[in-house]
């Protein structure tokens, strides 16, 4: 099975070749799927830039070799829905962590004297 960070070269019907990086490998309903990103896009893309990916089902041919099979529309929808659900879960976890960090920052800020807070000045005047 392809591993993440592996490089895969696809040969098209016209003989043209394109090299991809394995972005992710996932299991869904007993099938293995691989998500490929064009290798040149991988290094050129900025963090917030969308990169086109290809999704294939991994099968074994009669010679025992792994082959990549195109998905039909229904299977593509099922796989992309699963990917989006996983991403939503990861994004929700990231948001929860960010909220916790912000709350910790607020707690720290409350303990510090604020030079612009007139109430802090009153406490100093009492000394």
C-alpha positions as CSV (number, residue, x, y, z in Angstrom):
1,X,0.0,0.0,0.0
2,X,1.3,3.5,-0.8
3,X,2.7,5.3,2.3
4,X,2.4,9.0,3.1
5,X,5.3,10.9,1.5
6,X,5.7,8.3,-1.2
7,X,5.9,9.5,-4.7
8,X,3.7,7.9,-7.4
9,X,4.0,8.4,-11.1
10,X,0.9,8.1,-13.2
11,X,1.2,7.2,-16.9
12,X,-1.8,8.5,-18.9
13,X,-3.2,6.8,-22.0
14,X,-1.3,9.2,-24.3
15,X,2.0,8.2,-22.6
16,X,2.3,11.4,-20.6
17,X,3.6,11.0,-17.1
18,X,2.8,13.0,-14.0
19,X,4.4,12.6,-10.6
20,X,2.3,12.9,-7.4
21,X,3.0,12.9,-3.7
22,X,0.8,10.7,-1.5
23,X,-1.0,13.1,0.8
24,X,-3.1,10.6,2.7
25,X,-4.2,7.0,2.7
26,X,-7.6,6.2,4.2
27,X,-9.8,3.1,4.8
28,X,-13.5,3.4,4.1
29,X,-16.1,0.6,3.9
30,X,-13.4,-2.1,3.5
31,X,-11.6,-0.2,0.6
32,X,-8.3,1.6,0.7
33,X,-8.2,5.1,-0.9
34,X,-5.2,7.2,-1.7
35,X,-5.2,11.0,-2.0
36,X,-2.5,12.3,-4.4
37,X,-1.3,15.8,-4.9
38,X,0.8,16.8,-7.9
39,X,4.4,16.9,-6.7
40,X,5.1,20.3,-8.2
41,X,2.0,21.8,-6.6
42,X,3.1,20.4,-3.2
43,X,6.2,22.6,-3.1
44,X,4.8,25.7,-4.8
45,X,1.5,26.0,-2.9
46,X,1.2,28.5,-0.1
47,X,-0.4,27.3,3.2
48,X,-3.8,28.9,2.4
49,X,-3.8,28.1,-1.3
50,X,-6.1,25.2,-2.4
51,X,-4.3,22.4,-4.3
52,X,-6.2,20.1,-6.6
53,X,-6.0,16.5,-5.4
54,X,-6.8,13.2,-7.0
55,X,-8.5,10.3,-5.2
56,X,-8.1,6.7,-6.3
57,X,-9.2,3.3,-4.8
58,X,-6.2,0.9,-4.3
59,X,-6.8,-2.6,-5.6
60,X,-4.5,-5.6,-6.4
61,X,-4.4,-6.9,-9.9
62,X,-4.1,-10.6,-10.9
63,X,-0.3,-10.4,-10.7
64,X,-0.5,-9.1,-7.1
65,X,0.5,-5.6,-8.0
66,X,-1.2,-2.6,-6.5
67,X,-3.1,-0.5,-9.0
68,X,-5.0,2.7,-8.7
69,X,-8.6,2.7,-9.9
70,X,-10.7,5.7,-10.8
71,X,-13.8,6.3,-8.7
72,X,-17.4,6.6,-10.1
73,X,-19.4,9.6,-9.1
74,X,-21.2,7.9,-6.1
75,X,-18.0,6.5,-4.7
76,X,-16.2,9.9,-5.1
77,X,-19.0,11.7,-3.2
78,X,-18.8,9.1,-0.4
79,X,-15.0,9.4,-0.1
80,X,-15.0,13.2,-0.2
81,X,-17.8,13.4,2.3
82,X,-15.7,11.2,4.7
83,X,-12.7,13.4,4.1
84,X,-14.7,16.6,4.8
85,X,-16.1,15.0,8.0
86,X,-12.5,14.2,9.1
87,X,-11.4,17.7,8.3
88,X,-14.3,19.2,10.2
89,X,-13.4,17.1,13.2
90,X,-9.8,18.3,13.1
91,X,-10.9,21.9,12.6
92,X,-13.2,21.6,15.6
93,X,-10.4,20.2,17.7
94,X,-8.1,23.1,16.6
95,X,-10.8,25.7,17.4
96,X,-11.3,24.1,20.9
97,X,-7.5,24.3,21.5
98,X,-7.4,27.9,20.3
99,X,-10.3,28.8,22.7
100,X,-8.6,27.2,25.6
101,X,-5.4,29.1,24.8
102,X,-7.3,32.4,24.6
103,X,-9.0,31.7,27.9
104,X,-5.6,31.0,29.5
105,X,-4.3,34.3,28.1
106,X,-7.3,36.1,29.5
107,X,-6.7,34.6,32.9
108,X,-3.1,35.7,32.8
109,X,-4.0,39.2,31.7
110,X,-6.5,39.6,34.6
111,X,-3.7,39.0,37.1
112,X,-1.5,41.7,35.7
113,X,-1.9,45.4,36.4
114,X,-3.3,47.3,33.5
115,X,-1.6,50.7,33.1
116,X,-4.7,52.1,31.5
117,X,-7.1,50.9,34.1
118,X,-8.0,53.6,36.6
119,X,-9.0,51.0,39.2
120,X,-5.4,49.8,39.3
121,X,-4.2,53.3,40.0
122,X,-6.6,53.5,43.0
123,X,-5.0,50.4,44.5
124,X,-1.5,52.0,44.2
125,X,-2.7,55.2,45.8
126,X,-3.8,53.3,48.9
127,X,-0.2,52.1,49.6
